[in-house]
Amino acid sequence: MSLDDPAGQHRLSASLEKLKMVQDEGSSSSQGVNGHDAHPHDESTPADGPSSQRPLATPRILEGLGFRPSSGISTPQYSSRPVGKSATSPLPDANGLGWPAKSTHLRLNATSEERAEREKKMASAVRTILECIGEDPDREGLLKTPDRYAKALLWMTRGYEERLADIINDAVFEEDHDEMVIVRDIEISSLCEHHLVPFTGKIAIAYVPNKLVLGLSKLARIAEVFSRRLQVQERLTKQVALAVQEAIHPRGVAVVMEATHMCMTMRGVQKPGAITVTSCMLGCFRTQQKTREEFLTLVKGGR
């Protein structure tokens, strides 16, 4: 439309006039009926009575249909790390355990006598389980099973006794490298916290350095620490990503995990071969589509 054209000028003026009418109608709708102000009373204006005060809106609680209230401390949302001494770590634990459970510190600091007592208590519980399922814990094949299982379960959950600082140690190096680093096909095994049966799979970890690089084996060790706890795959994926982010503060971190869950294959729905895929993208992997696509392409390559 040309502004030199009289017809065009007429259409422009009509459009502006129509826009002004819409704005006037919007402002008038904010007034109450019969000209009364619909906004709450100012603090300096006394209310005429309880009926003159607008009731506060109650927050909507989503329960059922997959929604439920918060049930304790879990993996936090990732936010950009503040600059300066007041910066807080996304790993909320002074001992460097990374999201410790209620009794994690008791296990970490237990004496040899307390460890022996814990194993004895666990073995007694396993013996009770054997009796409850209809077995005879005194027969030859099961005689030492309670002790063996207690030791095995403590080993399979040894991640509760490992500090991230000890795992990473001094394997952080200054390096002028600003391209993606990927370690893929890291095999992990963990225990589903819902049924205490295993889930196994592979995890790929990538980051874009920001002056610092991490020893390659430490990426696998970080995955191992968090997998050797009672887990759900979604949380495990995010915890690995946040731990790498905290260790070297790279420009971005990406983690993808594929796993098969025994709770889906040997019980319940019984669907062998079903694979669960989870991912967590932080920093430039979340904000830059090309970086994310490059990572996903490299992870899938060679398969």
N, C-alpha and C positions, 0 to 999 in steps of 0.2 A: 504494500500500500504506500503510495507517494503522498507526502504531506503537502505538495504543491497542487494536488488535485482537490478541488472543492468538495467533491463527494467523499474523498478519503478523510478530509478534515471534519466533515459532518459526522462520519462514522466514529472517528476518534473521540469527538466531543460527546457523542451519545454513550460511548463505552465508559468514559470517565464519569459521566453523570450517573450512570447505572451503578458503577462501583461505589460512588459516594452514598447512594441510597442504601446499598447493602450494608456499608459501614455504619450508617445512622441507625438502621434497624438493629444491628448487633449491639450498639451501645445502649439503645433504649430497652433492649431485652434484659439488661443487667439491673434495671430498676424494678422494684416490686409492684404489685397490683395497686391501683389508685395512687400511684406516684410515691409510695413509700420505698425507702432505700432497702435493697435486698441484702446488703453487706452486713456482717456482724457489727454490733455496737462497739464503738471505740471505748478504750478503758476509762476515758474521762467522762463518758456518758452513762449514767446509771440505767440499769435495765428496769423495765416496767414490772417485771415479775418473771416467775419461772417459765411462763409460756413464751416470753419474748426472747429467750436464749435458745439458739439453735443447738440441737443435740449433736454431740460429737459422733462422727462415723466410726463404727466398730470395725476393726480389721477383719478381713475375710480369712477364715481358716479353711484351708483345703485339706480335708480328710477323706479317706476312701478314694476309690478310683485311681490308686497309685500315689496319692499324696498322703504324707504323714508328717507330724511335727518332728522337729529336730530331736535326735536321741543321743546327744553327747558329742564330744570332740571327734572330729574326723579330719580328713585331709582338707586344708584350707584352700580358699580360692587364691589363685596366683595374682599378685599385683606387682607393678614395677617397684623395684627396690629403691627406697629413698636414698638420697645422697647425703653423706655426712655421718657423724658419730651416732646420731639418733636413729640410724637405719635399723630396722628390725628384720630378723631372719624369718623366712617362711617355714623353717623347721623349729617349731615351738618347744624346744627342750634344751636345757642348759648342759645336759650330758651328751648331747650330740647323737641321741638315739634316733631321732626323727619320728614324731608321733608315737611316743611310748604308750602302752596300754596301762591299765590300772595297777597291775602287779609287776610291770616290767622292771622297775627299779629294785624291787625285792629280789627278783631273780638275778639281776645284774650284780648286786652287792652281796649275794648269799655266801655264807661260809661253807666249808666242806661238810660240816655237820648238817647244816640246813639243806644242802643239796642232797645228801643221803636221805634225809627225812622226807624230802619232796619226792624222790624216786620211790621210796617205800609207800608213800601215800598214793601215788599214781598206780603202782602195781596192785595195791589193794582194790582200787577202783576198777581196774581191768579185770581182776578176778571176779568182782561182783557182776560185771557185764557178761562175762562168760557164763556165769550161773544163770543170769536172767534170760539169755538166749537159748537156754536148754542144754548147755554143754557141761562137761565134768572137768573143772580146772585141775583135778588131781590125777587125771590120766597122763600117761607118759608124754604124749605129744604136746600137751598144754601145760605141763608142770612148770616150765620156766617162761612160758609165754608172757605172763604179766610183767616180769622183770625186763624181758627183752623189749616188749612194746613200750614200756615206760622210757627206757633208754633211747629207743628209736624215735619216739615222739619228741623228746627233748632235743635230739639231733636235728630232726626235720624242722624244728622251730628255733634253731639256734640264732636266727636273725635278731631275736629279742636281746641277745647278749653282746651284740656287736655295735660299736660306735662308728659313725660315719667318718669321724676324724681319724680313727685308727685305720680304717679301710683305705681312705685316700692318702693318708700319711703325708709325705712331702712330694708326691708325684704331680705337682702343679708347676708348669714351666712357662717362662716368658718366651713367646715365639711370635714373629711377625707373619702370621698366617691368617688370612681372612676368608678362606674358602671352607666349604662344608666338610665336616669330619663325620664319618659314619662307621659304626660297628654293628653289623647285622648278624642274624642267625645265632644269637646268644640263646642257648637252650636253658630253660628254667623249669623248675618243678615247685609247686606250692600246694598248700592245703586250703580247700574251700572252707571258709569259716561257717558256712551254713550247714554242711553235712560232714565236715572233717574227712573228706575224701580228696584225692589228688586232682589237680589239673596241671597239665604240662603243655609246653609249647616253645615258641621262639619269640625273641624280642629284638627290635632294632632301635638303636639310639643314635641320634645325630645332633650336632650343635655347630653353630657358626662362631668361631673364636672372637674374642675381644681382647687381644693382647696376651691372653693366657690359654694354654692347652693342657689337657688332662691326660695322664698316662692311659694308654688304650685299655690295658687290663682293668683299670679302675672302673670303667664303664660297666664291664661284666660283673665286677665285684659289687657295685652298687645295686645292680639288678638282683644279684644273689642275696644280698642282705635283706631286701624287702620281700623277696619271694619266700624266704625261710621264716615266714610268719603266717598266721591265719589271715587269709586275704580274700578279697574279691578282685577280679581282674581289672575292673575300672579303677579302683583305688591304687592298685599296684602300679599301673601304667602312669598315673599322675604323680605318685610318690617318687618314682625313678626320675621323671622329668624335673620335678622341683629340687631334688637332691643335686642333680647336675647343675641346675641353674644357681643354686646356692654355692656350689663348690668353686666355680670359676667365673660366674656372672657373664656368660657369653651373650652375643647379640640375639640368640634364639636357641631353643631346644625343641627337638621333636622325638617322640617315642611312639612306636607302633608295636603292638603285641598280638600274636595269634596263638590260640590255645584250644585244647580239647579238654572238656570237663567231664570227669567220671560221674559226677552227679547227674549228667544228662545222658550218658551212654550206658551205665550199668544199673540205673534205677530211674524212677519217675517216667519221663517221656521215652527213654531208651532209644536214642537216635545216634548210633555210632557214626562217626565221620563228621558230625556237626562241628564247625570251627567258629569260635568267637573272636572277633577282631575289635580291638580298642586302640584309641590313639589319644595323644595329648600334644598340643602345639603351643609353644610359648614364644614370645618375642616376634622376631621377623618371620618365623614359620607361620604364625597366626595372621600377621598383618600383610605379608607379601605372598600373593598367590603363586608367582613364579618360583620363589624359593620353596614353597610347600610342594609344588608339582615336581620340582627337581628331586626333592627328597623321596617322594613316593615313587618316582620313576626308577631311581637308583636302588631303592629297597626291593622293588619287584624285578629288577634286572637279573638275568641269569636263572630265573625260576621257570 
